[in-house]
């Protein structure tokens, strides 16, 4: 099978951590297998590890497609199912599963390929990735005195904003290369009607991921399902003279604040502060990082009685004493009203008023995309996505409420 341009770039990529991300049937596994065999021929005597999510997939993919390709190209090999290896005259290909990261032990290779890594839950994928990297410790092969660096590659369908997006897009580091492919790019190798059947069977969000190979929100039951990182994106930043509107959530060790500017009467989230230790630390950060700007804080109303630092001072008193203007109602709105206020600003009647600077507010974006409802129908707080959203929500619920409440400070006129 002839390789597409994206497949070829992935197969022969010399970077330490190449990833091939594509829709269903886009040729990901074909590219991954081609890369494994190419590395075997390029580095004879060294071993390559090929990982799949489950043993069933090892049986269905590795044990079927590797021998077929070897036979087609006239290579000698011996498949040992008990040892899960394919022995050639130029070294082994070792097959392992990713369903139990603790079993990724006891062998060494020079190169690794993880097929469908993104189908794993994000924490499990991180664990697998760390274990796989630890196995890549055979000494680098040398050609004409030049070492060929060891590599770990990934070929996967994008499953929302999970590990692959986190590592290759959001927190991309040197050596991480990303190659993309659509199902349509491989249409010549697919059955007639395959793409049309997908188009007729999946909703648009799933088609973006599973047909176009795009990273998009696939969370079912998302609290903020209408949020779209493209459609709600803002390119606004803080300008001289901007008044800053700061939503704030109180939590010792996990305080969060989202900084907004107004463009017209529409709010744009342009910065965030997360993981701040306590209220005095947050007040100091706001005063120093945004010096020269007037600032109004819209905090959690429970801060009137809550004391995170000094038993004689409430959190809201600390904010006021630091010179920050505070707008807060006597009590917080009902959670459902706060959620509804934010959702209405995200998208209502074909209008998207709430905008987020994707680059400057990565935690807010991730939380808007991932926070789901718990079994009681409330926003889930177990996933760690609640603090920064709550911070943004306190500002939105105060400024753009579903129900008007009497505030403890003068109405905002800016």
TORKOL-4160 file (C-alpha; in steps of 0.2 Angstrom, whole numbers, padded with zeros to 4 digits, m for minus):
414
<pt num="1" X="0000" Y="0000" Z="0000"/>
<pt num="2" X="0007" Y="0017" Z="m0005"/>
<pt num="3" X="0009" Y="0029" Z="0010"/>
<pt num="4" X="0000" Y="0046" Z="0010"/>
<pt num="5" X="0011" Y="0061" Z="0013"/>
<pt num="6" X="0006" Y="0062" Z="0032"/>
<pt num="7" X="0009" Y="0043" Z="0034"/>
<pt num="8" X="0026" Y="0045" Z="0026"/>
<pt num="9" X="0031" Y="0060" Z="0036"/>
<pt num="10" X="0026" Y="0050" Z="0052"/>
<pt num="11" X="0035" Y="0034" Z="0047"/>
<pt num="12" X="0052" Y="0042" Z="0043"/>
<pt num="13" X="0051" Y="0056" Z="0057"/>
<pt num="14" X="0067" Y="0057" Z="0067"/>
<pt num="15" X="0060" Y="0067" Z="0081"/>
<pt num="16" X="0059" Y="0058" Z="0098"/>
<pt num="17" X="0040" Y="0058" Z="0100"/>
<pt num="18" X="0030" Y="0058" Z="0084"/>
<pt num="19" X="0012" Y="0056" Z="0084"/>
<pt num="20" X="0000" Y="0052" Z="0070"/>
<pt num="21" X="m0018" Y="0057" Z="0074"/>
<pt num="22" X="m0032" Y="0054" Z="0062"/>
<pt num="23" X="m0050" Y="0048" Z="0060"/>
<pt num="24" X="m0057" Y="0031" Z="0058"/>
<pt num="25" X="m0049" Y="0022" Z="0043"/>
<pt num="26" X="m0036" Y="0036" Z="0040"/>
<pt num="27" X="m0022" Y="0023" Z="0040"/>
<pt num="28" X="m0015" Y="0026" Z="0058"/>
<pt num="29" X="m0012" Y="0008" Z="0061"/>
<pt num="30" X="m0004" Y="0005" Z="0044"/>
<pt num="31" X="0007" Y="0020" Z="0047"/>
<pt num="32" X="0012" Y="0013" Z="0064"/>
<pt num="33" X="0016" Y="m0004" Z="0058"/>
<pt num="34" X="0026" Y="0003" Z="0043"/>
<pt num="35" X="0036" Y="0013" Z="0056"/>
<pt num="36" X="0039" Y="m0002" Z="0066"/>
<pt num="37" X="0046" Y="m0012" Z="0052"/>
<pt num="38" X="0056" Y="0003" Z="0045"/>
<pt num="39" X="0064" Y="0005" Z="0062"/>
<pt num="40" X="0069" Y="m0014" Z="0062"/>
<pt num="41" X="0077" Y="m0012" Z="0045"/>
<pt num="42" X="0086" Y="0004" Z="0050"/>
<pt num="43" X="0092" Y="m0003" Z="0067"/>
<pt num="44" X="0096" Y="m0021" Z="0065"/>
<pt num="45" X="0099" Y="m0030" Z="0081"/>
<pt num="46" X="0088" Y="m0018" Z="0091"/>
<pt num="47" X="0071" Y="m0022" Z="0097"/>
<pt num="48" X="0055" Y="m0012" Z="0094"/>
<pt num="49" X="0040" Y="m0013" Z="0106"/>
<pt num="50" X="0022" Y="m0012" Z="0099"/>
<pt num="51" X="0008" Y="m0008" Z="0111"/>
<pt num="52" X="m0011" Y="m0010" Z="0110"/>
<pt num="53" X="m0024" Y="m0006" Z="0122"/>
<pt num="54" X="m0030" Y="m0024" Z="0125"/>
<pt num="55" X="m0024" Y="m0042" Z="0121"/>
<pt num="56" X="m0039" Y="m0044" Z="0110"/>
<pt num="57" X="m0032" Y="m0031" Z="0099"/>
<pt num="58" X="m0015" Y="m0039" Z="0099"/>
<pt num="59" X="m0023" Y="m0055" Z="0093"/>
<pt num="60" X="m0033" Y="m0045" Z="0080"/>
<pt num="61" X="m0021" Y="m0033" Z="0074"/>
<pt num="62" X="m0003" Y="m0037" Z="0078"/>
<pt num="63" X="m0004" Y="m0056" Z="0075"/>
<pt num="64" X="m0013" Y="m0054" Z="0059"/>
<pt num="65" X="m0005" Y="m0038" Z="0050"/>
<pt num="66" X="0013" Y="m0040" Z="0055"/>
<pt num="67" X="0015" Y="m0057" Z="0048"/>
<pt num="68" X="0005" Y="m0053" Z="0032"/>
<pt num="69" X="0016" Y="m0038" Z="0029"/>
<pt num="70" X="0032" Y="m0048" Z="0032"/>
<pt num="71" X="0026" Y="m0062" Z="0020"/>
<pt num="72" X="0021" Y="m0049" Z="0007"/>
<pt num="73" X="0039" Y="m0042" Z="0007"/>
<pt num="74" X="0048" Y="m0059" Z="0008"/>
<pt num="75" X="0055" Y="m0057" Z="0026"/>
<pt num="76" X="0058" Y="m0072" Z="0037"/>
<pt num="77" X="0050" Y="m0071" Z="0054"/>
<pt num="78" X="0044" Y="m0082" Z="0068"/>
<pt num="79" X="0029" Y="m0077" Z="0078"/>
<pt num="80" X="0029" Y="m0083" Z="0096"/>
<pt num="81" X="0012" Y="m0080" Z="0104"/>
<pt num="82" X="0016" Y="m0086" Z="0121"/>
<pt num="83" X="0030" Y="m0074" Z="0122"/>
<pt num="84" X="0021" Y="m0061" Z="0112"/>
<pt num="85" X="0036" Y="m0058" Z="0101"/>
<pt num="86" X="0039" Y="m0058" Z="0082"/>
<pt num="87" X="0057" Y="m0064" Z="0080"/>
<pt num="88" X="0067" Y="m0059" Z="0064"/>
<pt num="89" X="0085" Y="m0060" Z="0058"/>
<pt num="90" X="0087" Y="m0042" Z="0063"/>
<pt num="91" X="0079" Y="m0042" Z="0080"/>
<pt num="92" X="0063" Y="m0044" Z="0089"/>
<pt num="93" X="0046" Y="m0034" Z="0089"/>
<pt num="94" X="0039" Y="m0036" Z="0106"/>
<pt num="95" X="0020" Y="m0035" Z="0108"/>
<pt num="96" X="0012" Y="m0028" Z="0124"/>
<pt num="97" X="m0004" Y="m0022" Z="0130"/>
<pt num="98" X="m0008" Y="m0005" Z="0139"/>
<pt num="99" X="m0023" Y="m0011" Z="0150"/>
<pt num="100" X="m0011" Y="m0014" Z="0165"/>
<pt num="101" X="0003" Y="m0002" Z="0165"/>
<pt num="102" X="0011" Y="m0011" Z="0180"/>
<pt num="103" X="0015" Y="m0025" Z="0168"/>
<pt num="104" X="0026" Y="m0014" Z="0156"/>
<pt num="105" X="0042" Y="m0021" Z="0164"/>
<pt num="106" X="0056" Y="m0033" Z="0162"/>
<pt num="107" X="0062" Y="m0029" Z="0144"/>
<pt num="108" X="0072" Y="m0016" Z="0135"/>
<pt num="109" X="0069" Y="m0009" Z="0118"/>
<pt num="110" X="0076" Y="0005" Z="0107"/>
<pt num="111" X="0060" Y="0011" Z="0099"/>
<pt num="112" X="0041" Y="0010" Z="0104"/>
<pt num="113" X="0025" Y="0013" Z="0096"/>
<pt num="114" X="0008" Y="0015" Z="0105"/>
<pt num="115" X="m0007" Y="0011" Z="0095"/>
<pt num="116" X="m0023" Y="0020" Z="0101"/>
<pt num="117" X="m0016" Y="0027" Z="0116"/>
<pt num="118" X="m0029" Y="0041" Z="0117"/>
<pt num="119" X="m0043" Y="0028" Z="0120"/>
<pt num="120" X="m0036" Y="0026" Z="0138"/>
<pt num="121" X="m0042" Y="0037" Z="0152"/>
<pt num="122" X="m0030" Y="0052" Z="0154"/>
<pt num="123" X="m0022" Y="0047" Z="0170"/>
<pt num="124" X="m0019" Y="0029" Z="0164"/>
<pt num="125" X="m0012" Y="0036" Z="0148"/>
<pt num="126" X="0000" Y="0046" Z="0157"/>
<pt num="127" X="0005" Y="0031" Z="0167"/>
<pt num="128" X="0007" Y="0020" Z="0152"/>
<pt num="129" X="0018" Y="0034" Z="0143"/>
<pt num="130" X="0030" Y="0035" Z="0158"/>
<pt num="131" X="0032" Y="0016" Z="0159"/>
<pt num="132" X="0035" Y="0015" Z="0140"/>
<pt num="133" X="0048" Y="0028" Z="0140"/>
<pt num="134" X="0057" Y="0019" Z="0154"/>
<pt num="135" X="0058" Y="0003" Z="0143"/>
<pt num="136" X="0067" Y="0013" Z="0129"/>
<pt num="137" X="0084" Y="0010" Z="0136"/>
<pt num="138" X="0094" Y="0000" Z="0123"/>
<pt num="139" X="0109" Y="0009" Z="0117"/>
<pt num="140" X="0106" Y="0019" Z="0102"/>
<pt num="141" X="0110" Y="0011" Z="0085"/>
<pt num="142" X="0125" Y="0020" Z="0076"/>
<pt num="143" X="0126" Y="0022" Z="0057"/>
<pt num="144" X="0142" Y="0029" Z="0050"/>
<pt num="145" X="0147" Y="0035" Z="0068"/>
<pt num="146" X="0130" Y="0044" Z="0070"/>
<pt num="147" X="0118" Y="0037" Z="0083"/>
<pt num="148" X="0100" Y="0035" Z="0078"/>
<pt num="149" X="0091" Y="0042" Z="0094"/>
<pt num="150" X="0078" Y="0031" Z="0102"/>
<pt num="151" X="0060" Y="0036" Z="0099"/>
<pt num="152" X="0042" Y="0033" Z="0106"/>
<pt num="153" X="0028" Y="0036" Z="0093"/>
<pt num="154" X="0009" Y="0036" Z="0095"/>
<pt num="155" X="m0004" Y="0033" Z="0082"/>
<pt num="156" X="m0022" Y="0036" Z="0088"/>
<pt num="157" X="m0039" Y="0042" Z="0085"/>
<pt num="158" X="m0042" Y="0059" Z="0095"/>
<pt num="159" X="m0053" Y="0055" Z="0110"/>
<pt num="160" X="m0057" Y="0073" Z="0115"/>
<pt num="161" X="m0045" Y="0083" Z="0125"/>
<pt num="162" X="m0036" Y="0069" Z="0133"/>
<pt num="163" X="m0017" Y="0064" Z="0135"/>
<pt num="164" X="m0012" Y="0066" Z="0117"/>
<pt num="165" X="m0020" Y="0084" Z="0116"/>
<pt num="166" X="m0012" Y="0088" Z="0132"/>
<pt num="167" X="0006" Y="0082" Z="0127"/>
<pt num="168" X="0006" Y="0086" Z="0109"/>
<pt num="169" X="m0004" Y="0102" Z="0108"/>
<pt num="170" X="m0007" Y="0111" Z="0125"/>
<pt num="171" X="0010" Y="0107" Z="0133"/>
<pt num="172" X="0020" Y="0104" Z="0117"/>
<pt num="173" X="0039" Y="0102" Z="0121"/>
<pt num="174" X="0053" Y="0100" Z="0109"/>
<pt num="175" X="0054" Y="0083" Z="0101"/>
<pt num="176" X="0035" Y="0081" Z="0100"/>
<pt num="177" X="0029" Y="0081" Z="0082"/>
<pt num="178" X="0011" Y="0080" Z="0077"/>
<pt num="179" X="0005" Y="0073" Z="0060"/>
<pt num="180" X="m0014" Y="0074" Z="0056"/>
<pt num="181" X="m0025" Y="0064" Z="0043"/>
<pt num="182" X="m0043" Y="0063" Z="0039"/>
<pt num="183" X="m0053" Y="0047" Z="0034"/>
<pt num="184" X="m0055" Y="0055" Z="0017"/>
<pt num="185" X="m0036" Y="0055" Z="0014"/>
<pt num="186" X="m0037" Y="0036" Z="0014"/>
<pt num="187" X="m0053" Y="0034" Z="0004"/>
<pt num="188" X="m0045" Y="0023" Z="m0009"/>
<pt num="189" X="m0041" Y="0010" Z="0004"/>
<pt num="190" X="m0059" Y="0010" Z="0011"/>
<pt num="191" X="m0075" Y="0000" Z="0006"/>
<pt num="192" X="m0087" Y="0010" Z="m0004"/>
<pt num="193" X="m0100" Y="0019" Z="0006"/>
<pt num="194" X="m0089" Y="0018" Z="0022"/>
<pt num="195" X="m0087" Y="0037" Z="0024"/>
<pt num="196" X="m0105" Y="0040" Z="0019"/>
<pt num="197" X="m0111" Y="0028" Z="0033"/>
<pt num="198" X="m0101" Y="0037" Z="0046"/>
<pt num="199" X="m0108" Y="0054" Z="0041"/>
<pt num="200" X="m0125" Y="0047" Z="0042"/>
<pt num="201" X="m0123" Y="0039" Z="0059"/>
<pt num="202" X="m0113" Y="0051" Z="0070"/>
<pt num="203" X="m0117" Y="0068" Z="0077"/>
<pt num="204" X="m0106" Y="0083" Z="0071"/>
<pt num="205" X="m0095" Y="0083" Z="0086"/>
<pt num="206" X="m0091" Y="0065" Z="0084"/>
<pt num="207" X="m0088" Y="0067" Z="0065"/>
<pt num="208" X="m0075" Y="0081" Z="0069"/>
<pt num="209" X="m0065" Y="0068" Z="0079"/>
<pt num="210" X="m0069" Y="0052" Z="0070"/>
<pt num="211" X="m0069" Y="0057" Z="0052"/>
<pt num="212" X="m0058" Y="0073" Z="0052"/>
<pt num="213" X="m0046" Y="0068" Z="0066"/>
<pt num="214" X="m0049" Y="0084" Z="0076"/>
<pt num="215" X="m0048" Y="0087" Z="0094"/>
<pt num="216" X="m0065" Y="0092" Z="0100"/>
<pt num="217" X="m0076" Y="0090" Z="0116"/>
<pt num="218" X="m0083" Y="0073" Z="0117"/>
<pt num="219" X="m0089" Y="0073" Z="0135"/>
<pt num="220" X="m0107" Y="0067" Z="0136"/>
<pt num="221" X="m0118" Y="0076" Z="0149"/>
<pt num="222" X="m0106" Y="0091" Z="0149"/>
<pt num="223" X="m0112" Y="0105" Z="0160"/>
<pt num="224" X="m0106" Y="0118" Z="0147"/>
<pt num="225" X="m0110" Y="0108" Z="0132"/>
<pt num="226" X="m0112" Y="0123" Z="0121"/>
<pt num="227" X="m0095" Y="0129" Z="0124"/>
<pt num="228" X="m0084" Y="0128" Z="0109"/>
<pt num="229" X="m0066" Y="0133" Z="0109"/>
<pt num="230" X="m0066" Y="0139" Z="0092"/>
<pt num="231" X="m0083" Y="0148" Z="0092"/>
<pt num="232" X="m0081" Y="0156" Z="0109"/>
<pt num="233" X="m0062" Y="0160" Z="0107"/>
<pt num="234" X="m0056" Y="0178" Z="0110"/>
<pt num="235" X="m0040" Y="0186" Z="0105"/>
<pt num="236" X="m0042" Y="0200" Z="0117"/>
<pt num="237" X="m0029" Y="0204" Z="0130"/>
<pt num="238" X="m0027" Y="0216" Z="0144"/>
<pt num="239" X="m0024" Y="0234" Z="0137"/>
<pt num="240" X="m0019" Y="0250" Z="0146"/>
<pt num="241" X="m0033" Y="0258" Z="0155"/>
<pt num="242" X="m0044" Y="0242" Z="0155"/>
<pt num="243" X="m0054" Y="0239" Z="0171"/>
<pt num="244" X="m0052" Y="0221" Z="0176"/>
<pt num="245" X="m0067" Y="0210" Z="0182"/>
<pt num="246" X="m0061" Y="0196" Z="0193"/>
<pt num="247" X="m0071" Y="0181" Z="0197"/>
<pt num="248" X="m0064" Y="0172" Z="0212"/>
<pt num="249" X="m0066" Y="0155" Z="0221"/>
<pt num="250" X="m0060" Y="0153" Z="0239"/>
<pt num="251" X="m0050" Y="0137" Z="0243"/>
<pt num="252" X="m0035" Y="0135" Z="0253"/>
<pt num="253" X="m0021" Y="0129" Z="0242"/>
<pt num="254" X="m0032" Y="0129" Z="0227"/>
<pt num="255" X="m0039" Y="0147" Z="0225"/>
<pt num="256" X="m0044" Y="0152" Z="0207"/>
<pt num="257" X="m0047" Y="0168" Z="0199"/>
<pt num="258" X="m0052" Y="0172" Z="0181"/>
<pt num="259" X="m0048" Y="0189" Z="0175"/>
<pt num="260" X="m0060" Y="0197" Z="0162"/>
<pt num="261" X="m0061" Y="0213" Z="0152"/>
<pt num="262" X="m0077" Y="0220" Z="0144"/>
<pt num="263" X="m0078" Y="0224" Z="0126"/>
<pt num="264" X="m0094" Y="0233" Z="0124"/>
<pt num="265" X="m0104" Y="0224" Z="0137"/>
<pt num="266" X="m0097" Y="0207" Z="0133"/>
<pt num="267" X="m0085" Y="0198" Z="0145"/>
<pt num="268" X="m0069" Y="0191" Z="0138"/>
<pt num="269" X="m0059" Y="0180" Z="0150"/>
<pt num="270" X="m0041" Y="0185" Z="0146"/>
<pt num="271" X="m0031" Y="0178" Z="0161"/>
<pt num="272" X="m0032" Y="0165" Z="0175"/>
<pt num="273" X="m0023" Y="0162" Z="0192"/>
<pt num="274" X="m0025" Y="0144" Z="0198"/>
<pt num="275" X="m0018" Y="0134" Z="0213"/>
<pt num="276" X="m0015" Y="0150" Z="0223"/>
<pt num="277" X="m0012" Y="0146" Z="0242"/>
<pt num="278" X="m0023" Y="0158" Z="0251"/>
<pt num="279" X="m0033" Y="0174" Z="0250"/>
<pt num="280" X="m0018" Y="0186" Z="0255"/>
<pt num="281" X="m0007" Y="0178" Z="0242"/>
<pt num="282" X="m0021" Y="0180" Z="0229"/>
<pt num="283" X="m0023" Y="0198" Z="0233"/>
<pt num="284" X="m0005" Y="0201" Z="0232"/>
<pt num="285" X="m0004" Y="0193" Z="0215"/>
<pt num="286" X="m0018" Y="0203" Z="0208"/>
<pt num="287" X="m0011" Y="0220" Z="0215"/>
<pt num="288" X="0007" Y="0216" Z="0208"/>
<pt num="289" X="0003" Y="0207" Z="0192"/>
<pt num="290" X="m0010" Y="0219" Z="0186"/>
<pt num="291" X="m0003" Y="0235" Z="0194"/>
<pt num="292" X="m0009" Y="0250" Z="0186"/>
<pt num="293" X="m0027" Y="0243" Z="0183"/>
<pt num="294" X="m0042" Y="0246" Z="0193"/>
<pt num="295" X="m0049" Y="0229" Z="0199"/>
<pt num="296" X="m0066" Y="0223" Z="0205"/>
<pt num="297" X="m0067" Y="0206" Z="0212"/>
<pt num="298" X="m0083" Y="0196" Z="0212"/>
<pt num="299" X="m0080" Y="0182" Z="0225"/>
<pt num="300" X="m0089" Y="0167" Z="0232"/>
<pt num="301" X="m0101" Y="0175" Z="0245"/>
<pt num="302" X="m0096" Y="0162" Z="0258"/>
<pt num="303" X="m0080" Y="0172" Z="0259"/>
<pt num="304" X="m0090" Y="0184" Z="0271"/>
<pt num="305" X="m0088" Y="0171" Z="0285"/>
<pt num="306" X="m0074" Y="0161" Z="0278"/>
<pt num="307" X="m0057" Y="0163" Z="0285"/>
<pt num="308" X="m0042" Y="0156" Z="0276"/>
<pt num="309" X="m0028" Y="0165" Z="0284"/>
<pt num="310" X="m0032" Y="0174" Z="0300"/>
<pt num="311" X="m0045" Y="0170" Z="0312"/>
<pt num="312" X="m0050" Y="0188" Z="0315"/>
<pt num="313" X="m0052" Y="0192" Z="0296"/>
<pt num="314" X="m0064" Y="0185" Z="0283"/>
<pt num="315" X="m0058" Y="0182" Z="0265"/>
<pt num="316" X="m0068" Y="0196" Z="0258"/>
<pt num="317" X="m0061" Y="0208" Z="0272"/>
<pt num="318" X="m0044" Y="0204" Z="0266"/>
<pt num="319" X="m0048" Y="0208" Z="0248"/>
<pt num="320" X="m0055" Y="0225" Z="0253"/>
<pt num="321" X="m0041" Y="0229" Z="0265"/>
<pt num="322" X="m0029" Y="0226" Z="0251"/>
<pt num="323" X="m0037" Y="0239" Z="0241"/>
<pt num="324" X="m0047" Y="0229" Z="0229"/>
<pt num="325" X="m0065" Y="0234" Z="0226"/>
<pt num="326" X="m0077" Y="0219" Z="0230"/>
<pt num="327" X="m0094" Y="0216" Z="0223"/>
<pt num="328" X="m0104" Y="0202" Z="0231"/>
<pt num="329" X="m0121" Y="0197" Z="0235"/>
<pt num="330" X="m0126" Y="0192" Z="0253"/>
<pt num="331" X="m0128" Y="0174" Z="0247"/>
<pt num="332" X="m0122" Y="0164" Z="0232"/>
<pt num="333" X="m0135" Y="0161" Z="0219"/>
<pt num="334" X="m0142" Y="0143" Z="0217"/>
<pt num="335" X="m0129" Y="0132" Z="0208"/>
<pt num="336" X="m0141" Y="0129" Z="0194"/>
<pt num="337" X="m0144" Y="0148" Z="0192"/>
<pt num="338" X="m0125" Y="0151" Z="0191"/>
<pt num="339" X="m0123" Y="0137" Z="0178"/>
<pt num="340" X="m0138" Y="0144" Z="0168"/>
<pt num="341" X="m0131" Y="0162" Z="0169"/>
<pt num="342" X="m0114" Y="0156" Z="0162"/>
<pt num="343" X="m0122" Y="0144" Z="0149"/>
<pt num="344" X="m0133" Y="0158" Z="0143"/>
<pt num="345" X="m0118" Y="0169" Z="0140"/>
<pt num="346" X="m0109" Y="0155" Z="0131"/>
<pt num="347" X="m0123" Y="0153" Z="0118"/>
<pt num="348" X="m0140" Y="0159" Z="0118"/>
<pt num="349" X="m0151" Y="0163" Z="0103"/>
<pt num="350" X="m0136" Y="0160" Z="0091"/>
<pt num="351" X="m0126" Y="0173" Z="0100"/>
<pt num="352" X="m0110" Y="0169" Z="0110"/>
<pt num="353" X="m0106" Y="0183" Z="0122"/>
<pt num="354" X="m0094" Y="0174" Z="0134"/>
<pt num="355" X="m0077" Y="0173" Z="0125"/>
<pt num="356" X="m0061" Y="0165" Z="0132"/>
<pt num="357" X="m0043" Y="0168" Z="0127"/>
<pt num="358" X="m0038" Y="0150" Z="0124"/>
<pt num="359" X="m0020" Y="0153" Z="0125"/>
<pt num="360" X="m0020" Y="0163" Z="0141"/>
<pt num="361" X="m0034" Y="0153" Z="0150"/>
<pt num="362" X="m0030" Y="0134" Z="0147"/>
<pt num="363" X="m0037" Y="0128" Z="0164"/>
<pt num="364" X="m0053" Y="0137" Z="0161"/>
<pt num="365" X="m0055" Y="0130" Z="0143"/>
<pt num="366" X="m0051" Y="0112" Z="0149"/>
<pt num="367" X="m0064" Y="0114" Z="0163"/>
<pt num="368" X="m0078" Y="0121" Z="0152"/>
<pt num="369" X="m0075" Y="0106" Z="0140"/>
<pt num="370" X="m0074" Y="0093" Z="0153"/>
<pt num="371" X="m0085" Y="0096" Z="0168"/>
<pt num="372" X="m0099" Y="0084" Z="0168"/>
<pt num="373" X="m0114" Y="0081" Z="0179"/>
<pt num="374" X="m0113" Y="0069" Z="0194"/>
<pt num="375" X="m0126" Y="0055" Z="0198"/>
<pt num="376" X="m0137" Y="0068" Z="0207"/>
<pt num="377" X="m0138" Y="0080" Z="0193"/>
<pt num="378" X="m0125" Y="0093" Z="0200"/>
<pt num="379" X="m0109" Y="0099" Z="0192"/>
<pt num="380" X="m0096" Y="0085" Z="0197"/>
<pt num="381" X="m0083" Y="0091" Z="0209"/>
<pt num="382" X="m0073" Y="0076" Z="0209"/>
<pt num="383" X="m0063" Y="0079" Z="0193"/>
<pt num="384" X="m0055" Y="0095" Z="0198"/>
<pt num="385" X="m0063" Y="0105" Z="0185"/>
<pt num="386" X="m0074" Y="0115" Z="0197"/>
<pt num="387" X="m0063" Y="0128" Z="0205"/>
<pt num="388" X="m0059" Y="0139" Z="0190"/>
<pt num="389" X="m0076" Y="0138" Z="0182"/>
<pt num="390" X="m0084" Y="0143" Z="0199"/>
<pt num="391" X="m0073" Y="0158" Z="0199"/>
<pt num="392" X="m0079" Y="0163" Z="0182"/>
<pt num="393" X="m0097" Y="0159" Z="0187"/>
<pt num="394" X="m0097" Y="0171" Z="0202"/>
<pt num="395" X="m0093" Y="0186" Z="0191"/>
<pt num="396" X="m0105" Y="0181" Z="0177"/>
<pt num="397" X="m0119" Y="0177" Z="0189"/>
<pt num="398" X="m0117" Y="0194" Z="0198"/>
<pt num="399" X="m0115" Y="0204" Z="0182"/>
<pt num="400" X="m0127" Y="0195" Z="0171"/>
<pt num="401" X="m0139" Y="0186" Z="0183"/>
<pt num="402" X="m0154" Y="0175" Z="0179"/>
<pt num="403" X="m0162" Y="0183" Z="0194"/>
<pt num="404" X="m0158" Y="0200" Z="0201"/>
<pt num="405" X="m0153" Y="0201" Z="0219"/>
<pt num="406" X="m0149" Y="0215" Z="0231"/>
<pt num="407" X="m0130" Y="0217" Z="0231"/>
<pt num="408" X="m0119" Y="0223" Z="0246"/>
<pt num="409" X="m0110" Y="0236" Z="0235"/>
<pt num="410" X="m0116" Y="0249" Z="0223"/>
<pt num="411" X="m0121" Y="0243" Z="0206"/>
<pt num="412" X="m0107" Y="0242" Z="0193"/>
<pt num="413" X="m0106" Y="0257" Z="0180"/>
<pt num="414" X="m0091" Y="0254" Z="0169"/>
